[in-house]
Amino acid sequence: MPLTNPLYDPYQVLSKVYAQGAHLKIALAETPLEAAHLSRTVRVCYGVLEHDAYLALCIRSVAEKTPKQSVRILLKIALYFLVFLKKPRYTVTDLAVSLLKKLGKGGAAGFVNAALRAFDERNVNIPAGDEGLAVTTPYPLFVIRKLRAEYGDRTQDIVRAKSGGVSVRFVRGEAEYLTRPHTATPFDHLFLFEHFPRDERFFAGDYTFQSVGSVAVCGVVEACGRLLDACAAPGGKSVLLAEKCREVTACELHAHRVALIRQYCARMGAENVHAVQADSRVVCPAFEGAFDGVLCDVPCSGFGTIAENPDLPLNKTEAELSGLHAVQSAILENCARYVRRGGHLYYATCSILREENDDVVSAFLARHAEYALCEADSPLPHLKKACGLQFLPDTAYGAGFYIAKMRRL
């Protein structure tokens, strides 16, 4: 297959995402792509997923029956070229038909040719209200409704917020890179760039890619002697917290993720981080009362990261949240045992949903009189909820996350 057809590389990547359930970033990294047009391929892949619901509606406007998945994927790419990149219809149609034939799917060429020639954006009827938001943003309708119940008219701004860019935390030598266009954040040495290809200084540990949310969570954690990072992979928070804590124990459930932490620490020269494989839901007798601080950045829906991960909502359902709630509560419940008296327990997520955040913490506090809420603050705009700080995408560079701080009495 010649690599001159601009629909081919996006088709390779998005087939892995849609058909195999691969994460977009992993699919991009593991797929051989034409270097000369890599930026365009990345833009198309992110764009198709960001506008997935709208592109599906476009297909329904020209197809009486749902096409096979491979044809749907190609149609979404072609329609993205038409609608969002404003490419000529005849060019896009010819490219799509040509690609189908070379993929051995020539039987669908006539249908795709007719569909693309008949497509008229004016015939795409976007529903009103929240149903329309679910078509024109990457957020599922059930999430939008939950946000509407809590934030009212602000919901539109939350779900339409875009990523602030590539977040880079510098350890040294930042002045050289700040000659490029960038956005400063409220955190020292953390900047956002539209593009930031890594170079040899990444491997030397001069900088790392770390999200605004990750750095903000670390900012709430107090300096202490022994800290446990209970759900630590890939290791960014452990490494940053190692700068203000004497020693950090970084736990992860899976061996390959423990290896990621160790690689991260080695690259950044964080010698006071000890990575261990452990299930943070299961009691470790050696950890009981052993830490001055314990950070539980628990598994969550990730809905606060949609601006960076538009593939995330593809297979998410409301029913999954109850299962996540059980895991989140189990980790917090178990790790509370590891905090010494006078020490701090932190609960964090990259979610914007109350049921994963304040609801978990308030239920925990109701069961544990030996813990009390602590005042927390951040230089990044946030809302002070009943139990913790809620950061929302429209005021936090496209990111949504949460952290609560508690003290063991």
N, C-alpha and C positions, 0 to 999 in steps of 0.2 A: 504494500500500500504506500504510494508516494505521500509524503507529508506536506504537500502543498495545499490540500483541501483544508481550509480553516475550521471546518466542522469536525474533522476527524479526531484531533486531540481532545477537544471537549467531550466528544462522544465516548472515547476510551475511558476518560476519568469518570464521567457521570454514569456510565453503565455500571461501574463498580459501586458507586454510591447508591443508585436506585435499585439495581438488581441484586447486589451482593451485600448491601448494608454497610459498606465501607465508610469510614469517616472521610470527609472531603480532604482534609489536610494530609492524611495518610495516602489516599488515592493519588493526590497530586505528587507526593514525594516518591511513590513507588512506581509510577507510570512513566515509561520513556517518552519524553515530550520534545517537540522541535524547539530548540533553544532560541532560535531567532524570533519566535512568536510566543514565547512563554508567558509574557505579561498579558497578552491578549487571551490566551487560553485560561489563565487564572481568573481574569476578569469575567469571561463568559461563564465559567463554572460557578463562580460565586453568584453571578447575576441570575443565572437560570434558577438556582436554588432559592435565592432571595425572593424571586418572583414566581416560584413554583405554582402557587394556587392560581395566580392570574393567568399563567401560561396554560395551565390545565383548562381554565375557563375558555381561553382562546381556542383550544383544540375542540372543545365541545361546541363552539359556535360554528365549526365547519365540518364536524363529523357526527353522523347519526349514531354510530356505534363506537365504543371505546377501542382504539387501535391496540395492537399488541405492545408490550412494554418497550421493546427495542424501537418501534416506530414512534411511540410517544416521546421517548427520550430525544430522538433525532428531530421530531417536530418542535419540541420545546427549545432546542438549540437554534433551529432555523427561525422560529418566531422571535426569539431573543435578538437575533441578528436583524430581523425586520423592524421590530418595534422599538428596541432600546439602542441599537447601534445604527439604525437608520440606513441599512445597506439596501441596495436596489433589489426589488422583488425578483427580477429575472435572474440575477446573479445567485441569490440565496436559493431559489428554486432549483436551478441547474446544479448547484453544489450538493444540495440534499439528495436529488435524484441520482447523481453520479456516485455519491457515497453509498447509497442503498445498494446499487448494483455491484459495487466493488466489495461490499460486505456480504454478498450473496443473498440479498433480500430484495431482488429486483421485482418480485411479485407485488411489493407494496409501492413501487415507484409511481404507478399511475395514480393511486390514491393520494400520495404525498404531493405529487405535482398538482393535482386538482385542488387539494386543500389549501396549499400555499397561494395558488393563484386566486382562489375564491376568498381568502381571508380579508376581512375588513374590520379594522379596529373599532369602528363605529357600531358594529353589531355585537360587541362584547358588552353584555349588560351586567354591570357591577352592582350588587345588591346595596341597599341603603344600610346605614347604621353599622353595628359591630360586625355583621356578616360581611359588609364591604371591607372593613378593616382586615378581616381574616383573609380576604382575597388579595388585597393590595399591600400587605405586610407579611413577613414570615411567621407571624404568631398564630397559633391555633385559636379557634373561636372560644374554646373553653378557658384558655388563659386570658384572652381579652375580656371575657365576662367576669372573671375573678378580679382582674385589675380594675374594671369599670366599677365594681361594687366597692372597691377600696379607694380609688383615686378619681373617680368621676371623669370630668372633662380632660383631666391631665393624661388619661389613657392614650389618646391619640399621639401626644408628644412622646410618651414612653415607647410605644410600639413602632413609631416611625424614626426613632433615633438611630443615627448611623455610627459606625465605629470611628473613633477618634484617630485611628491610624496604628502603625506598628509601634508598640511600646518598648522602649529600650532603657535599661538601667545601666548606668556607667559606673565602673569602679575607678577607672583612671583614664586620662587622655580624652575626655569628652569634648574639649575645646575644638579639636580638629573636626569633629563630626557636626558641631553646631554651626558650621558655616553653611550647612544644607538647610533648606526650609524645615522648620520644626515648630512644635507647640510645647511650651513649658507646662508642667503640671505643678501642683502644690507641693510635690515631694522632691527632695534634693536628688539631683543626678538622674531623674526620670523624665524622659522626653518622648514625644510622639512624632513619628515621621510618616509621610505618605508611603515611601518605599525605603527599605533599609536592607540591602543585600549584605549578608554576613561576609566578613573577610577574615584574614589570619588572626586579627586581634580578638575575635570572638573565641577562638580556640586557646588564646593566651589568657583568657579570663578578664580582659579589659572591660568587657561589657557583656550583658546577657539580655535576652528577651524575656521580660517579666511584665505581666499585666498590671494596670493601674489598680485593679481590685486586689491583687495579691500584695502589692506594696502597701495599700491602704490598710489591709488586715494586719500586716506586720507592724504598722504604725500604732495600732491600738494595743498590741501586746507589750507589756512592760518588760524592761530589762530584768534579768534574774540569773540565778546560778544555773539550775538544771531545768531545761525545758523539754517537754515531750510534744512533738508534732505527730499527731496520731494518724493522720491520713496524708502522707507527706509528698508522694510522687507528683510531679517529676523532681521536686527538690528545691524549687525557687524560694519558697518561704523559709525552709530550713536553713538555706545558705544565708539569706538576708538576716534572719534572726540570730544566726551564729555570730553576727557582728556585735550584738548587744547582750548575748547570753553566754555564760562560761562554757556550757556544753549543751548540745542539742541531740536528743535521740529522735530519729526519724523512722516512723513505722510505716510499713506498707503490707498489704495482704498477699500480693503476688510477687514471686521471685524476680520476674523480669522487670517489675516496677521498682523493686529494691535496687536492681542493677542500674536503672536510670538515675536514681538518687545518687548512687556512688559515683557515676560518671559525671554528673552535674557538680558534685562537691570537688572531685578531682580537677575538673576544668577551672573551677573558681577558687581553688586553693583553700577550701573550708575544711581544715583539719580537725575542728572540734565538733563535727557532725558524725554521729554514729548511726548508720542505717541498719535496721533490723527488719526481718520478715515476721509479722505478727498480725493477728486478727484483732482489731481494736474493739470488737464486740465481746471478746473472750478475756476473762480475768488472767492477768499475768502477775502472780504473787510477788515477784521481785520489784514490780512497779508500784505496789501499794504504798501511798503516802510518800513517794520518793521524789516528787517533782515540785518545784516552786511555781511552775506554770505548765498548763496543758492546753494545747490548741487542737480543737476538733473541727477541722475544715471538712465537713462530712460529704459523702456522695449525695448528689441532689439532682433535680431535674435539669439544671443548667440553663433555665430560661433567661437568666440574666446575661447570657453570653451569645444570644442569637445574632447580634450584629456582627460578631466574629465567626460564628458557626451556623450559617443559614441552613445547613443540612440537619441540624439537631432536631427540629420539630417533625421530621418526616415520619417517624414511626412512634412518636410520643402519644400516649393516651392518658386521659384523666385517671383511669383505673390504676395506672402505675404509681400514682402519687401516694396511695395508701401503703404500698410496699416500701417505698422510699422512706416514708414517715417512720415505719417500724425500724428500719436500719439506722436512721438518724438518731432516734431515741435510744436505741440499744448502745450505740457508740458513746453518746453523751453520758448515759447512765453508768456504763462500765468505766469510762475514763475519769469520771468524777472521783473514783476511788483512789486515783493516782496522785491527787493534789494534796500536798501537806497543808496543815492548818495555817491560815494566813496567806496561802498561795492563791493563784488565780486560775480559773477555768474559762476558756474562750470557746464559743460556738460560732462557726462561720459557714456560709454557703455562697454559691454563685447563683442564687435564686431570687426572684422578686415576688414570690408567693408567700403570703402570711403563714399558710399552713406548714411550710417548711422552715419557717423562721421563728417569729414571735410565739406561734402556737406550740412549737416544740420546747422552747425555753420556758415559757410560762407553766407548761405541764410538768417539766422537770423541777422547777422551783416549788411547785405545789407539793411535790413528793419529798423534797429535801430542805428541811428547815436549817440544815447546817450550811446552806449556801445563800448568799445575798447578792442582789444585783449591784454592780458598780457603775459609776458614771463613766461613760466613754465619749471620746470626741475625735474628730478628724478634720484636717484642713480641706478635705474634698466635700463639696456640697452633699448633704444627706438629710434624711428625716429621722428624728428621734422618736422611735416607736415605744411601745410600752416596755419592752425588754432590751432592745438593741438598736443599732444604727442601720437604717435601710438606705442603700445607695441605689439610685434609679438611672436608667440609661440616658435619659434626656439631660441630665446634669452631671453625669460621671463619665463623659467621653464614650458613650455608647454601652457602658458596662453596668450591670445590675448585680449587687451582692449585699451581704448582711453580716454583721458581727455583733455578738453580745458578750459582755464581760461580767464574770461573777467571781466572788471571793469566798473561800472556805473559812468559816468562822472558827 
